[in-house]
Amino acid sequence: MSDHTLRIATRHSRLALWQAEHVAMLLRNKHPGLNIELVPMTTQGDRILDRPLASIGGKGLFIKELEHAMSEHRADIAVHSMKDVPTEMPPGFALAAMLPRADPRDAFVSSRFKNFSSLPHGARVGTSSLRRQCQLKHARPDLELITLRGNVDTRLRKLDEQEYDAIILAAAGLTRLGLQSRITEYFSPEQSVPAVGQGIIGIECRSDDARSIALVRALNDAQSWQCCAAERAFAHRLEGSCQSPIAGFATLDGDQLQLHGVIGSPDGLEMYRGSHIGNGADAEKIGVRLAEELLKDGAEQLLERLRQPST
């Protein structure tokens, strides 16, 4: 491999390829003469579509194959949606950069109903996320929340075939694919607190690969990095399993960082929420502090119950 080539491991989906191409373009602009190659692959998370993510090992299934390719030196970096990246990095890997955050909100998509509040009693709503399920059930216990897997195009097709009355997707993914016209309503971050890292593209490298880290770090956005650090520290301190609906969303105003966090039960009956403000330089401490407050409020007992294997 030439010293002027950088290989990007990426999932095969249209959205993942868009994100990898976007990073490739930014890297070419920053480093003229750098040759970029994409190494697309299908991950286990893409292959197993008949079961909820939480029941097959969680979001890490989308990135293990990419890390395997890096460890075997078939790729140099991997591009991820940060909401898919587990809060603990495996040994030998490091996050090197995060791009400026796109729209972090959840999007309501329906061809029959103009917004969430107009859904009739018992409406069928598709979502792949326990976090969304928890918050939506808390707001509307009458709804039937149904697992929705597959890439964005597959999910929209299932909606169009009337398998669901509405589906909930990340606004950022729809916008990146030029599908924002499908969005019927945006949930405010208060209505549906976004996933940790939602809307942020992250770049992972081998931790001993100084060349790739240096090339990629030129793309890092300090604001995204600080906000995501607070959100990830919050989720990490909660030590939630993949069965735990956890949401965390930070904003930065000057040097003041505000973090909103939610932990609840999948049925939405139990929910703990709070927020914490501090200096952006203390992003991780803010995340830990908010998690500890919610644990003290009763979330610890909830998480204990969620960690028990279901019989």
N, C-alpha and C positions, 0 to 999 in steps of 0.2 A: 504493500500500500504506500502511495506517495505521501510525503510529509505535508502535502497541500490538499489532502483529502480528509473529509470528516464524514463518517457514516452514522446515519440517524436510524435507530430502531423505532418502529412505530407499529401500532395495530393497523389492520387492513381496512377498518371502517372509513367511510367517506369523511366523517368528522375528524378522526385521528389523522388521516392523510392530509386534510386541510391544515391541521395544526402543525404537522411536521413540515409541510411545504412553507408555511408562514415563518417558522423558525429558520428554515433553510434560506429564505429570502432575506431575513434580517441579518443572518450571519454573513451572507454574501455581501450585503451592503457595508457591514462593519469591517469585513476582512476581504477586500478585493483580491481575486486570484485563488481564493479558497474553493476547492472543488467539493461539492456536497453530494452524497449518495444516500438515497432512502433504502432502508432494509425493512420492507413491510412483512408482518407476520400475524398469524391468527393465534390469539391467546385462548387459554382454557375458559376464561370468562366469556369470550365470544362464541365458543363452541357449545357450551352447556346453556341452552336457552329455555329448557322446560321446567326449571326450578328457580325459586327466588335466590338472588345472590347470597343473602344472609345464610341460607341453608347449605351452600356449597363452599363456604370459606371466605366470603366477603370480597371487597373490591380489589384486594391484592392479587386476585386471579388475573386481573387485566395487565399486570406488569411483570409477573415472574418470568415469563418467556423472554421479555425484552431484557431483563437483567441477566438472564442466562446467556443471551447473545453477546452482551457486553463482556461477561466474565470469560467467554470463549474467544474474545477479540474478533467476533464477527461484526460488531458494531462498536462505536465509540461513545455515543450518547443516546439517551432515550427521551422522547417528548411525551409528557403526560398531561391530562387534566388533573390538577392538584387534588380535586375532590376524590380521585381514585387512588391516591397515594397513601398507604398506611402511615400512621404517625411515627412509627419506629422504622428507620431505614435499616436494611440488612447490612451486616458487616461487609466492608469493602465497597460500599456505594454511598454517594452523597448527592444532595441537591446542590446544583451549582448556580442556578438562576431561575428567576420567575419573571414573566412578562407582566406589563401593566394589566390590571384586572379589567375584564370585560363586564358586561351587565351581570351582576351576581344573582339576580332575582329568579324565582320560579315562575313559569309561564303556564297559564290555563289555556288549553287548546280544545275547542269543540266546534263542530259544524252545526250544532243544534241549539246551543245555549250561549248567551252572550257573556255571562260571567259566572263565577263560582256560586254566588248567592242565588242565582236563578235556577240552579239545578233542582229538579223535583226530588221529593222524598224517595230515598232508596236508589237514587241514580248510581250507575256503574262507572266508577272512576279508576283509570289505569295509572299505576305508578310503580317504579322499580325500587323505590326508596322507603325504608322504614321510617326515616326522618320525616318525609312528607306525609306518610300514612299517619303517623302519630299526631302531627299538627292538624291535619285535615279532619281526622276523626274527632279530635278534641273540639274543633269548631263545629263539625257537623256529624254527630254520632249516627245519624240515620243513613249515611252514605254507605254503599258497598264498595270497598276498596279492593281492587283486583291487581295481582302482580302483572306487570307489563315489562317484558324483556325484549332484547333485540336492538338493532341500531335505530337511529332517528327515523329513517325512511320506513323501516318495518313498523315502528310504533304508529306513525302517521297513517300507514295503510290499514292497520288494524282498526284505527279510529274511523277511517273512511268506510270501512266495511261494517261499521256499526256494532263492533264487538264491545265498544265502550260508549258511554254518553259524553265523556270528556277524558282527556289525559293530561298529566302534569309533566312538563319537561323543563330542563334548564334553559332559560332565555338565551344564554350565551351560545349554546350549541346551535339553536335554531338560527340565530343571527349570523353566525359564522358560515352557515350553509346557505344563506340567502333566503331563509324560510320564515323570516319574522312576520310576514303577512299572515301566517297561520296562527299567530298568537291572538287570542280573543281578549285576554286580560292578563296584566302583570300582577302578581301578588307582591304587596309591599314586604320588605324584609322583616317587618313586625308581624304581619299576618302569617308568613311562612319563613321562619329564620333559615337562611341558606345553609347548605352543607359547608363544612370546613373546606376552604380553598376553592369554593365554587366560582367559576369565571376566570380562574387563573391558570395559565399554561406554565408548567414547570419543566425544567430540564435536569435530568439525572446523569451523572458520570460515575465511572469507577473512581474511588477516592484517591487512588495512587496515580491517576492520569492527569498530571499537571498541565500538559498541553491542551487537552480538551477543556479542562476546567477554565484555563485562562481565556480560551477562545469564546467560551459560552458566557463567562462572567460579564463580558462587555454588554450583554443584553439585559442584565439584571435591573429590575425596577425596585428601588428601595422601599417605596410605599407598599407595594404588593408583598414584598418580603416581610416587612414588619407586621402587617395585618395577618398574613398567613402564619407567621411564627406564633402570634398570640392565639389564633384559632387552633393550631395544631397542638400547642402546649396544653390548652384547655381539654381537648379530646384525649390527649395522651395521659393527662393526670386522672381523668375519669376512668381510664383503663376499661373502656367499654368493649364488649365483644361485638362481633358483627351482628348480634341480635339486639344491639342497643341503639335506639333512635337518639342520636346526638347531633345537635346543630350548633354552629358557632360562626359568628360574623362580626368582623372588626372594621371600623372606619377610622381614618386619620384626619384630624383637623389641625393643621400646623404640626406641633409636636405632641398633641393630645390624642391618644388612642382610646377609643371606646369599643369594648367587646360585649356583644350580646350572646348569651348562651342558653341552650335548652337541652334538657334531658327528660325523656318521657317513656311511657310504656307504649308498645306497638298499638294497643287498642285506644290510645289517647285518653284513657280514664285518669291516668296519673301523670302530672307534668310539673317540672321544676324549671323555673326560668329566672334569669337575673342579668345584670350588666355591671361592668366595672370600667372605670376610667383611670388612666395613668399616662405617664410619659412613654412615648413610642419606643424610646431606648430600652424600656423595661417590658417589651412586648411579651416575652415568655413568662415573666413573673406575673403579669396581669392575667394571662391564661390560667396559670396554676391557681392564683388566688380566687378567681371566679369559680373554678372547678371545686375548690375546697369549700367555698361558701355553699354551693349547691349540694355537695356531699353531706355537709353538716345539716342542711335543711331537710334531709330525708332521701336524697338521691342514692346514698350509699346502700340503703336497704333495697331500693328498687334494682340497682345494678346487680346486687347479690342474687336477687331472684331471677333476673334475666340471664345470669351466667349459669344457672342450674340447667343441666340437660333436660330437654322436654321429654316426658315419658309417653 
